[in-house]
Amino acid sequence: MRIERRLRQPWWLTIVVPVLSIVVAFVLSAFVLLLTGHPPLRSFHRLFDAAFTGNGALSESVVSATPLAFTGLAAAVAFRMNLFNIGGEGQLYAGAIMGATAGLLLAGSPSPLIFAAMIAAGAVGGALLAAIPAILRAFFSTNEIITSLMLNYVVGLVLEYLIFDSHSYLRDTSGFEANVFPQGKTLPDEATWSSWNIHGLVLPLGFVLSIAVAGFVWVLYSRTRFGFEVQVIGDSVRAGRYAGMRTRRKILAVMCLSGAIAGLGGASQTGDFRHQLDPRGLRSANYGYTGIVIAALARYNPFAVVLVALLLGGLQNAGFTLQGADFPAGLVGVMQGLILFCALGGELFVRYRVRFAW
Amino acid sequence: MKKRRFALGLPFVLAAALILALGVSNGSARTQKHSAAIKAAWIYVGPHNDGGWSQSHDKGRLYVQSKLGSDVQTTFKENVPEGPQVAQVIEGLIRDGNKIIFATSFGFQGAMVAAAKKHPDVKFEMATGTAQSKNMAEYFGAGEDAIYLSGMAAGAATKKGVIGYVVPFAIPEVIRHANAFALGAQAMHPGVKVRLIWTNSWFSPDKETQAAQSLHTAGSDVLGQNVDSPAAGQYAEKKGIPWVGYDSDARKFAPKQWLTAAIYNWGPYYLRKTKAAMGGTWKTNFYYGNLKDKMVGLAPYGPKVTAKTKKAIATKRAALIKGTFYEFAGPLYDQKGKLRVPKGKRMSVKDLYGMTWLVKGVVGSAKG
């Protein structure tokens, strides 16, 4: 048996392979479920129901998907240029910090102004943080994987410091409740982001924003000179340089764009869902790292990122619905893992073919 | 180039559509099952078998299930992260028909308050919290009383007079627990020092092992803890130093070095409130259980606890129950030796919920 690279990829493969991958994942899961004494069909039904079709389930999947769409887009933007920004996690924290600050500072102003300020502040926060590994990479050839990853821990600790170890502006220090457990100040009502209800499907501002960002990224990367240059540099830095492209500038721009998108995710967490700076919640969610998986699954296509985020968000919610006294959380993890593994593993058959020849 | 990229993203779009389609066809064919049993649910921040806090609650759930049998259908959600996910988990539980929901971590409070407003027909029970409303009750146990007793066991066991105490967050709950532990240890071993290491997490076995190791190398010859996992106990067993657990009876993790632990017994409270929800007599409350009603208690002793220590603990326990003794009665001094509670004064539950200073003899910062 030999595995060799396909010179040409027939178009139908890109449809058949993922569909088959998902089918394989479900067959494998069914085996595991049968072995552990759970009815597979009913479990799958509950999974779909909890993720998408149940009453209000899709709205909840959107809630889980929103931060993942942002971090997925952030990763996709940078990875397309072979710039490995692993710092989405920290850039999201930075966006959350800046977004919360803007929301609290502008209390009393009209809502649209506050939203705009929070969005801008979140983007700036993420971009500024991403600028650090970007500058190091562009001017000192430092490996951006290490620097961006390490900054995640730094910002994570800053986040905790702001709420747990200091009496910062963002910490709520008034009242009995705030004394019992340190927490962030709650945003005023005018700073909680609006959402739209379309036939029972609730779309938060953040999710709509993520779709807009996906559109922006698509146009930028497939319809502009900037995008063309990014792809050339991504394929070969030397080729780009020979063609007179300014690689340093591109590194800075792409890295900051990536950081800004992750930062938007942080602002959305504060504005849409948490309404306060929530260090423990943000740190335990791992949005940034999940975003990398999503970008890879979506093969860096911005619209696919949003969809995959929705799928993964749904899968995450479904996990919590499935688990219970008679359904161990570990089994849910096995099913989720199988689905992800098959979806990613199936990629192999798009790019390579297996030959049964000796 | 451009075309190919689009084509590569396409399969996922199609796969998504397929999944959605499958789900829809399945969903329309579903039938609702109705049963007479009341549905009750628990939400845990860690695994249900963490050997500590969450497990103590799950024991309570199983108690309810065994007492009420087929009249109740209990379930739980474990490893629920604090944040937007909690609201989703609560909504899901309500959709599944749960009529009473017990949330067992302080970080769930915001979502519980919001859900209580939205669903007036569902009863909400919040452990360790502070927000009470018409359909949301608060409950906790005076863990400090039992922790004081477990501290006595630790104080009697130390030879060097240094005890290590692994603590999660620098919040009043944990500070009062650490204080009670130190006061109990001092009662058996005057002048004993209790060293703190903060992990900034309720449940984090690797951090807890690290903390235990640091405390041991810094000279502690007995370990205690206010965190949820038995990791420090496993370390203690390996190093041959006595260990005081917390939340649950975790003897099996350190059979030789186990001393005892302050444990919570939520079962009777859960049973009472579930029954009340069934019978329509449920009322909100701010319940603070104690040694007397057995919501808090001591786990069985390990082999290292001497008869003399057991007797001393039994005496103190009886006095605590009778009310002739209270560990947070003055005079109490803080770490710098300043008198915080004068003689003849007692701290109220509200004072305890806002305690931000450590008592004399505790080594570590009250700021984490």
Interface residues (C-beta under 8 A of the other chain):
Chain A: Q9 W11 T14 I15 V17 P18 V19 S21 I22 F44 H45 F48 D49 A50 A51 F52 T53 G54 N55 G56 E60 V63 S64 E160 F164 D165 F176 E177 N179 V180 F181 P182 S222 Q231 F273 R274 D278 R280 G281 L282 S284 A285 L297 A298 R299 Y300 N301 F303 A304 L307 V308 L310 L311 Q316 N317 F320 T321 Q323 G324 A325 D326 A329 A343 V350
Chain B: M1 K2 R4 R5 F6 A7 L8 G9 L10 P11 F12 V13 L14 A15 A16 L18 I19 L20 L22 G23 V24 N26 G27 R30 P47 R61 T74 T75 F76 K77 E78 N79 V80 P81 E82 G83 P84 Q85 Q88 V89 E91 G92 R95 D96 F106 G107 G129 T130 A131 F169 A170 I171 P172 E173 N200 K350 Y353 G354 T356 K367 G368
